[in-house]
Structures are given as C-alpha cells and as structure tokens.
Amino acid sequence: MPTIIRILGTLWIIHTRDHGHPHVTVYKGTPRNYEAVAKIRLDVIEVIESKGFSEVFLKKILQKTQDYQTLLLEAWNEIHKEE
C-alpha cells in the first residue's frame, strides 16, 4: 500500500487491492492504529465514508484532495493499471 502524501498530520494511501471508483484513504495515525479515517473519491471529489474526522477537518482534506487531484489520480491509475 503506497503512501502518496503526508500532509495535515495525516497519511494518504492508495491500497493496491481496492477497487471501484478511484479513491484515497486518509488516516490520522497508521492503517493499523488510527484515530480517524476517511475514504475520499478522486474523480468526483467527495467523502465516500469517514470516521473520527470533524467536518471542519474533512473540508481541509477535500481542499487538499482538489489541490493534489492530478497526482492522486495518476497514482491510482499507475497502481491499478493492470485491472
């Protein structure tokens, strides 16, 4: 599971076995030990699901997703190119 970004005190990961719409999982903490987690869709920037993040912080995550959308989509496509 490649880490794509570390920003806002969070870890942004694209899981290699994830399917469906392009998305990134954002952790406050680590994937095995986290305080909060959110799954963010990348092609249409929106929260798919979230646990533990405040609405204010989710808005910051969505803004950073928009800022890094091209990088994140390129990473998703590279990781999932054989599917």
C-alpha positions in Angstrom: 0.0 0.0 0.0 1.9 3.0 -1.3 1.9 6.2 0.8 1.1 9.0 -1.6 1.1 12.1 0.6 1.8 13.0 4.2 0.1 16.3 4.9 -2.0 17.9 7.6 -0.7 15.4 10.1 -2.3 12.6 8.0 -1.2 9.7 5.9 -2.8 9.4 2.4 -2.7 5.8 1.0 -3.9 4.1 -2.1 -4.5 0.4 -1.2 -3.4 -1.9 -4.0 -6.3 -4.2 -3.6 -9.0 -1.5 -3.5 -11.5 -1.5 -6.4 -14.3 0.7 -7.5 -14.1 4.4 -8.1 -10.6 5.9 -7.8 -10.1 6.9 -4.1 -7.6 7.5 -1.4 -7.7 6.5 2.2 -6.6 9.2 4.7 -5.5 8.2 8.1 -4.8 10.2 11.2 -2.3 7.7 12.7 -1.4 4.5 10.8 -3.6 2.0 9.0 -3.3 -0.4 11.9 -3.7 2.2 14.7 -5.6 5.3 13.7 -7.7 7.9 15.4 -9.6 8.8 12.3 -10.0 7.5 8.7 -11.7 8.8 5.6 -12.1 7.4 2.1 -12.1 10.2 -0.5 -13.2 9.7 -4.1 -10.8 11.3 -6.6 -12.6 11.6 -9.9 -15.5 13.5 -8.3 -14.1 14.9 -5.1 -16.3 13.8 -2.3 -16.2 11.9 1.0 -17.2 8.2 0.5 -17.0 7.4 4.2 -15.4 8.9 7.3 -14.9 8.0 10.9 -13.4 10.3 13.6 -12.6 13.4 11.5 -14.5 16.6 12.2 -16.5 18.3 9.5 -14.0 21.2 9.5 -11.1 18.9 9.1 -12.9 16.9 6.3 -13.2 20.2 4.4 -9.5 20.7 4.7 -8.9 17.1 3.4 -11.3 17.8 0.5 -9.4 21.0 -0.4 -6.1 19.2 -0.3 -7.6 16.4 -2.5 -8.5 19.1 -5.0 -5.0 20.6 -4.8 -3.4 17.2 -5.4 -6.1 15.6 -7.6 -3.9 15.1 -10.7 -1.1 13.5 -8.7 -3.6 11.2 -6.8 -5.4 10.1 -10.0 -2.1 9.4 -11.7 -1.0 7.3 -8.7 -4.3 5.4 -8.7 -4.1 4.7 -12.4 -0.5 3.6 -12.1 -1.2 1.3 -9.2 -4.4 -0.2 -10.8 -3.2 -0.2 -14.5 -3.4 -4.0 -14.9 -7.0 -4.3 -13.8 
